[in-house]
Amino acid sequence: MSNLDEKRPDGWSASPLTEFYDTLFSNTLASFNNLPAERRKLEAVDNIFNSLLQDFIDPEHILPALLILRSIGAYRVASLLSMTAPTDAYVSMRSCLEYAGYAHLLKANPELNETWLNREDNENTRKEARKAFTGGAMLTAIKDADRDLGRIYKYLYEWTISHGAHPNERALMSSLKIIKEQATGKTHLQVLLLPEGGVVTQSAMKTCAQIGIAVLRAAALIFPSRFEELGLNAAIKEASNGL
């Protein structure tokens, strides 16, 4: 039984923060109902992730496998936020790409596993890790393995940044509402954390599904035998239709 089936605990409605939580959930339900095509794409991608996770025992590449698990977690968070707080979803989308991208970088360059694990030993190891693990190195490694995926990965990575993964004009203006009072001449600026559905939400949901497909393709480069054995490559191709 889920605690969602129970009444709200005492004090739940006593603060603006819990009211915000309720609005988040309300937006999620509205997007689930009003944007069924986008929601089904998110679910189709997650179903492939779930198939990958089933009985995933003793993977050949341990550290990349752990990073793929974190990428899946970031995807699920991003999918939720894309339905309710789309501008903020792009931060998790970028993390999703980076976890899987670094997983591939480690698989392609196994000598970097030690650099990753020893990052926090001292200032020298931190500098070495910062030099080795960059967005450019990640994208180059993917491009070297799959030129088409490298192109897609770069496009999606830059798209997340321009839409909210980094503070910037486009992310801010997409959620800005300007209200001018005719009577007083006063101007009110509002930043809409929770937009009321529409194109912004629809675009975020579609982008999240596209990122999920890109991450699955990156994971297939790391664990090709498992993807072939489970028929996941065909599932990825089917889920990609319309994206």
URDA-V243535 format. One record per backbone hydrogen bond with DSSP energy under -1.0 kcal/mol. NH is the residue of the N-H (numbers start at 1). CO is the residue of the C=O. Records with the same first field share a line. If there is no record, write none. Layout:
# URDA-V243535
NH: CO / CO
This chain:
# URDA-V243535
5: 2
12: 9
14: 11
19: 15
20: 16
21: 17
22: 18
23: 19
24: 20
25: 21
26: 22
27: 23
28: 24
29: 25
30: 26
31: 27
32: 28
33: 29
34: 30
35: 31
39: 35
40: 36
41: 37
42: 38
43: 39
44: 40
45: 41
46: 42
47: 43
48: 44
49: 45
50: 46
51: 47
52: 48
53: 49
54: 50
56: 53
57: 55
65: 61
66: 62
67: 63
68: 64
69: 65
70: 66
71: 67
72: 68
73: 69
74: 70
75: 71
76: 72
77: 73
78: 74
79: 75
80: 76
81: 77
82: 78
85: 81
93: 89
94: 90
95: 91
96: 92
97: 93
98: 94
99: 95
100: 96
101: 97
102: 98
103: 99
104: 100
105: 101
106: 102
107: 103
108: 104
109: 105
112: 109
113: 110
116: 112
117: 113
118: 114
119: 116
121: 118
126: 122
127: 123
128: 124
129: 125
130: 126
131: 127
132: 128
133: 129
134: 132
138: 134
139: 135
140: 136
141: 137
142: 138
143: 139
144: 140
145: 141
146: 142
150: 146
151: 147
152: 148
153: 149
154: 150
155: 151
156: 152
157: 153
158: 154
159: 155
160: 156
161: 157
162: 158
163: 159
165: 160
166: 161
172: 168
173: 169
174: 170
175: 172
176: 173
177: 190
179: 188
181: 186
185: 181
188: 179
190: 177
192: 175
197: 195
202: 198
203: 199
204: 200
205: 201
206: 202
207: 203
208: 204
209: 205
210: 206
211: 207
212: 208
213: 209
214: 210
215: 211
216: 212
217: 213
218: 214
219: 215
220: 216
223: 219
227: 223
228: 224
229: 225
230: 226
232: 227
235: 231
236: 232
237: 233
238: 234
239: 235
240: 236
241: 238
243: 240
